[in-house]
Amino acid sequence: MQTVSRYLLNNVVIVYTSGYHGRNSTVYDRRIKLYKGVSNPLSFTFKNEDQKAQDITAKTYEFNLIDSETKQSVVTRNLTILDDGSTTTTKGTASITVTEGDLLTLDAKFYNYAIREVAADNTRTVTFADSFYNAAGTVEVLDGAYPDMIDSTEINSFTSTTGPLTRTSSAIDANPGINNNVALHTIAIYQKSFVGTLRIQGTMVSTPGDTDYFDIATISFESNSDAITYYNFTGVYQNVRFSWGNTSGNTGRVDKILYRH
């Protein structure tokens, strides 16, 4: 048996609100690591040159994550002040959560960050990442620790007439190598006044012909509707395909299918 430790840590960063006078100096700022695929909570402690936490109860601070190549801000948000002035455990502390959505479109690389105080008249004042008057700190955005979000496969062409029903899609790779025996597949069926039958078929053949497929599920649409229908099925397949046909007198259609696995 393997025993592995995981650490539930607060990502705490010190911010200096006043200048350096030669005491208690910090040599460099600590690099912040943000991971794609999850939300990343950060806490900032605001101190003076003597390493004493400052009262920031009535102040506003703005966090900016800056692309070091384009110099553009990619995340801008006000910090939430945590201290109420009554305790020492939260004195001078503010927080922000960089969400999974914030990092979704960002490349995994190094960024800069900066925090500035915003006064009531919208005047902005610098704060420092260390005691050597460096305003910008360093952030590393990392991926690979958590699964990436993968776009659904869109099937909008049902041109084959040799499938089990009137219109049939081509083969869609079901990636059997990354699924286990109870692999979950999800489809969203976009219909346009369709009344009829949709058949889901699968195969373990890499380059299948019509006779290589077997039925996984059959779904009946009995009302004339434009609603989106969701359906789940399980199993490991090399390829899947979708086939649909109208009931007599119906002229609707299956417009597209979004497929995830």
VMD Tcl script that draws the C-alpha trace (Angstrom):
set ca {
  {0.00 0.00 0.00}
  {1.24 3.43 -0.91}
  {0.73 6.21 1.60}
  {0.87 9.68 0.07}
  {0.62 12.98 1.92}
  {-1.32 15.95 0.54}
  {-1.05 19.38 2.11}
  {-3.92 21.80 2.62}
  {-2.04 25.07 2.65}
  {-3.00 28.70 2.41}
  {-1.11 30.44 -0.40}
  {-0.04 33.46 1.64}
  {1.94 36.31 0.07}
  {3.45 39.33 1.87}
  {2.81 42.77 0.37}
  {4.72 45.84 1.60}
  {2.78 49.07 1.95}
  {5.76 51.30 2.80}
  {9.41 51.63 1.90}
  {12.61 49.91 2.94}
  {14.62 51.25 5.89}
  {17.22 48.49 6.20}
  {15.44 46.27 8.74}
  {13.95 42.80 8.24}
  {14.56 42.86 4.50}
  {13.08 40.30 2.16}
  {15.61 39.28 -0.49}
  {13.11 38.33 -3.19}
  {9.40 37.74 -3.66}
  {8.03 34.21 -3.49}
  {6.76 32.90 -6.80}
  {3.04 32.12 -6.84}
  {1.98 28.90 -8.58}
  {-1.48 28.73 -10.15}
  {-2.81 25.44 -11.50}
  {-5.15 25.14 -14.46}
  {-8.23 22.98 -13.95}
  {-8.98 24.19 -10.41}
  {-9.66 27.39 -8.48}
  {-6.63 28.84 -6.69}
  {-7.24 30.83 -3.46}
  {-4.58 33.39 -2.56}
  {-4.10 35.40 0.62}
  {-2.03 38.58 0.83}
  {-0.67 39.98 4.10}
  {0.03 43.72 4.02}
  {3.05 44.70 6.16}
  {5.37 47.62 6.71}
  {9.19 47.56 6.61}
  {9.25 46.17 10.17}
  {7.21 43.12 9.11}
  {4.20 44.34 11.10}
  {0.72 43.72 9.67}
  {-1.11 46.92 8.75}
  {-4.73 47.87 9.29}
  {-6.34 47.79 5.82}
  {-9.97 47.54 6.93}
  {-11.17 50.63 5.06}
  {-8.96 50.23 2.00}
  {-9.43 48.82 -1.49}
  {-6.78 46.83 -3.32}
  {-6.78 45.75 -6.95}
  {-5.06 42.57 -8.17}
  {-3.80 42.35 -11.75}
  {-2.35 39.27 -13.45}
  {-0.26 40.51 -16.37}
  {0.96 38.66 -19.45}
  {4.72 39.21 -19.38}
  {4.88 39.16 -23.21}
  {1.96 41.37 -24.21}
  {1.98 43.49 -21.02}
  {-1.81 43.19 -20.95}
  {-3.82 42.41 -17.83}
  {-5.49 39.00 -18.16}
  {-7.17 38.91 -14.73}
  {-8.27 42.03 -12.80}
  {-10.17 41.81 -9.53}
  {-10.51 43.60 -6.21}
  {-9.22 41.78 -3.14}
  {-11.57 40.88 -0.31}
  {-10.44 42.41 2.98}
  {-10.51 39.73 5.69}
  {-9.64 41.62 8.87}
  {-12.19 43.55 10.90}
  {-9.63 45.16 13.22}
  {-10.61 43.02 16.21}
  {-8.16 40.12 15.89}
  {-4.49 39.68 15.07}
  {-4.90 36.44 13.10}
  {-6.41 38.22 10.10}
  {-4.99 41.69 10.59}
  {-3.72 43.14 7.33}
  {-4.98 40.21 5.26}
  {-6.92 40.22 1.99}
  {-7.78 37.40 -0.38}
  {-8.67 36.58 -3.96}
  {-9.58 33.37 -5.77}
  {-8.24 32.91 -9.29}
  {-10.90 30.63 -10.71}
  {-10.69 27.72 -13.12}
  {-12.45 29.91 -15.68}
  {-9.88 32.70 -15.26}
  {-7.10 30.33 -16.31}
  {-8.99 28.43 -18.99}
  {-7.64 30.44 -21.95}
  {-4.22 31.24 -20.49}
  {-1.02 29.51 -21.62}
  {1.08 27.67 -19.07}
  {4.00 30.07 -18.58}
  {5.30 32.85 -16.33}
  {3.23 35.96 -15.65}
  {3.66 39.05 -13.50}
  {1.22 40.25 -10.90}
  {0.80 43.57 -9.16}
  {-1.41 44.94 -6.39}
  {-2.25 48.60 -6.07}
  {-4.30 50.54 -3.56}
  {-7.34 52.30 -5.01}
  {-8.43 55.43 -3.17}
  {-11.95 56.83 -3.04}
  {-11.09 59.35 -5.78}
  {-9.82 56.46 -7.96}
  {-6.18 57.42 -7.36}
  {-3.97 54.32 -7.47}
  {-0.98 53.84 -5.17}
  {1.80 51.29 -5.53}
  {2.40 48.39 -3.14}
  {5.57 46.32 -3.26}
  {6.26 42.62 -3.73}
  {9.40 42.81 -1.59}
  {11.34 45.32 0.48}
  {13.48 46.42 -2.46}
  {10.77 48.48 -4.18}
  {9.83 45.82 -6.74}
  {6.16 46.34 -7.55}
  {5.69 43.25 -9.72}
  {5.68 39.72 -8.37}
  {5.97 36.48 -10.32}
  {3.24 33.95 -11.10}
  {3.74 30.59 -12.77}
  {0.64 29.09 -14.43}
  {0.95 25.32 -14.61}
  {-1.07 22.64 -16.36}
  {-0.93 18.86 -16.33}
  {-1.74 18.43 -12.63}
  {-5.46 18.23 -13.32}
  {-7.49 17.09 -16.36}
  {-8.04 19.66 -19.08}
  {-11.50 20.45 -20.33}
  {-11.93 18.96 -23.81}
  {-14.46 20.32 -26.27}
  {-17.37 18.09 -27.24}
  {-17.28 16.45 -30.64}
  {-19.96 17.99 -32.87}
  {-21.69 15.70 -35.36}
  {-23.76 17.70 -37.85}
  {-23.45 15.62 -41.00}
  {-25.70 12.60 -41.49}
  {-25.12 11.74 -45.12}
  {-24.77 7.98 -45.24}
  {-27.83 6.08 -46.43}
  {-26.39 2.61 -45.76}
  {-26.86 2.73 -41.99}
  {-29.73 1.16 -40.08}
  {-31.98 4.21 -40.53}
  {-32.47 6.90 -43.17}
  {-29.53 9.14 -42.24}
  {-26.31 8.03 -40.53}
  {-23.16 9.78 -39.39}
  {-19.63 8.69 -40.17}
  {-17.53 6.83 -37.56}
  {-16.52 8.86 -34.50}
  {-13.44 7.86 -32.52}
  {-14.50 6.76 -29.01}
  {-10.91 6.69 -27.66}
  {-11.03 3.25 -26.03}
  {-7.45 3.59 -24.78}
  {-8.37 6.27 -22.23}
  {-11.58 4.65 -20.98}
  {-12.20 1.83 -18.54}
  {-14.90 -0.81 -18.65}
  {-17.59 1.52 -17.33}
  {-16.63 4.47 -19.55}
  {-19.33 7.12 -19.58}
  {-20.46 8.67 -22.87}
  {-22.82 11.66 -23.01}
  {-24.69 13.08 -25.99}
  {-26.82 16.19 -26.43}
  {-29.28 15.81 -29.31}
  {-30.41 19.02 -31.02}
  {-33.65 18.36 -32.91}
  {-35.81 20.45 -35.20}
  {-39.43 19.32 -35.01}
  {-38.19 15.76 -35.17}
  {-40.42 12.77 -34.53}
  {-38.76 9.44 -35.08}
  {-35.96 7.20 -33.88}
  {-32.27 7.74 -33.10}
  {-30.02 4.69 -32.90}
  {-26.59 4.69 -31.25}
  {-24.19 2.07 -32.59}
  {-20.69 1.00 -31.62}
  {-17.86 -1.17 -32.90}
  {-14.41 -2.35 -31.88}
  {-13.15 -2.25 -35.48}
  {-10.71 0.53 -36.33}
  {-11.95 0.99 -39.90}
  {-15.50 -0.35 -39.70}
  {-17.97 -1.27 -42.38}
  {-21.74 -1.27 -41.87}
  {-21.79 -4.90 -40.74}
  {-19.21 -4.25 -38.00}
  {-21.58 -2.13 -35.90}
  {-23.90 -3.31 -33.14}
  {-26.72 -1.44 -31.44}
  {-25.95 0.30 -28.13}
  {-29.26 2.10 -27.58}
  {-32.38 3.22 -29.41}
  {-34.10 6.49 -28.48}
  {-37.65 7.32 -29.57}
  {-38.85 10.90 -30.13}
  {-42.64 10.99 -30.01}
  {-43.44 14.71 -29.81}
  {-42.81 17.48 -32.29}
  {-40.26 19.62 -30.43}
  {-37.08 21.68 -30.73}
  {-35.89 20.67 -27.28}
  {-32.37 19.42 -26.53}
  {-32.37 15.81 -25.37}
  {-29.55 14.41 -23.22}
  {-28.60 10.76 -23.07}
  {-25.84 8.76 -21.35}
  {-24.46 5.36 -22.25}
  {-21.46 3.35 -21.06}
  {-18.91 0.96 -22.52}
  {-15.61 0.82 -24.38}
  {-15.81 1.19 -28.18}
  {-13.31 1.90 -30.92}
  {-15.87 3.94 -32.86}
  {-19.47 5.01 -32.47}
  {-21.99 6.39 -34.94}
  {-25.50 7.84 -34.84}
  {-28.38 7.04 -37.17}
  {-31.84 8.57 -37.29}
  {-35.05 8.23 -39.26}
  {-38.42 10.01 -39.30}
  {-41.78 8.44 -38.59}
  {-44.24 8.52 -41.47}
  {-45.34 12.06 -42.29}
  {-42.73 13.83 -40.18}
  {-40.33 16.21 -41.95}
  {-38.23 17.27 -38.94}
  {-34.57 16.44 -38.45}
  {-31.78 15.87 -35.98}
  {-29.78 19.05 -36.49}
  {-26.63 18.04 -34.61}
  {-25.30 15.90 -31.78}
  {-22.66 16.95 -29.23}
  {-20.69 13.94 -28.00}
  {-18.42 13.69 -24.92}
  {-16.64 10.73 -23.40}
}
mol new
graphics top color blue
foreach p $ca { graphics top sphere $p radius 0.5 }
foreach p [lrange $ca 0 end-1] q [lrange $ca 1 end] { graphics top cylinder $p $q radius 0.2 }
display resetview
